[in-house]
Amino acid sequence: MTLILTLCWEFMLTGLFAIGGGLATLPFLSQMGERYMWFTPETLVNMIAVSESTPGPIGINMATYVGYTVAGVPGSVLATFALVLPSLVITLLIARALARYRQSPLVNSTFSALRPVVMGLIAAAAFGVLQLVLFPGGGGEIAWKNVAVLEGIFFLTQVEPTKKLHPTIFIALGAVLGMVLKLR
């Protein structure tokens, strides 16, 4: 029971403080993995890859996955609910207040001030993921295969004929490349 309460508390805090969506949850998830050993940094990177190619935000997919691995189906449901609960409550409260104070300069200034904070959280998350991809295992040695794949994908997205391709093709190509390179 203590394990499930800890799981719910951690995901509720993540949901409360990760302003800006799924990518903003990554620093919190990374710290959670280090603190409780519920998942490894590699698992987090794999879950990001899966989450980017499936419906649903990263945080919710991660809460469902971690909850299930830690405490089965009840843990999965409770961790997911705990992650969503703060956003639901805050959204309902803000929606009510915004209807009343929509034209307030203070409200507009607050939202303007939050934008750079959210961008900072997302940039920190992107840097963490890039670090895990380029330096797997936390060592100082660069994974040149991963660098080559990133450069190849970047190159493909810049070539004129590929700009007309559906994004699903790039997702499938990334999945195949990941499996092929992982097998070697």
C-alpha positions, 0 to 999 in steps of 0.5 A: 500500500505504501508503494502505491501511495508513493507512486501516486504522490510522485506522479501527482507532483509531476502532474502539478509542476510539469507545466507545458505538456508531456515534454515538460514532465521529462525532468521530473520523470528522470529524477523519479527514475533515479530516486526510486529505480522504477525505470532506467534512463534507457527505459525513459528514452524508449518510452519517449520514442514509443510515446512520440509514435503512439497517441497520448502524451508522454507523461500519461504513457509513462505513468501508465507504464511505470504504474503497471510495472510497479503495482500492476493494473491498480498501480497503472490506473492510479498513477495515471489518475494521479498525474492527470488530477492536478491538471484537471483541478487547476484547469477547472479553477482557471477556466472559471477565473478566466471567464471573469478576468479575461481582459485583466492586464495581470492575467495577460502578463502572467501568461506571457511570463509563463511562456519562457518558463515552459520553453525552459522546461522543454529545452531542459527535457530535450537536452536530457534526451539528447544526452541519453541518446548521444552518451548512452550509459552515462559515459563520456563515449559518444554513440556514433551510430546514434549521431549518424541516425540523427544526422540522417533523419535531419538530412532526410527532412531537409530534402525537398521530395521528402517534405511531401512525405507523410510523417508516419513514414518517418516514424516507421523508418525510425522504428526500423532503423532503431531495431536494426541498429539495436540488433547489431 
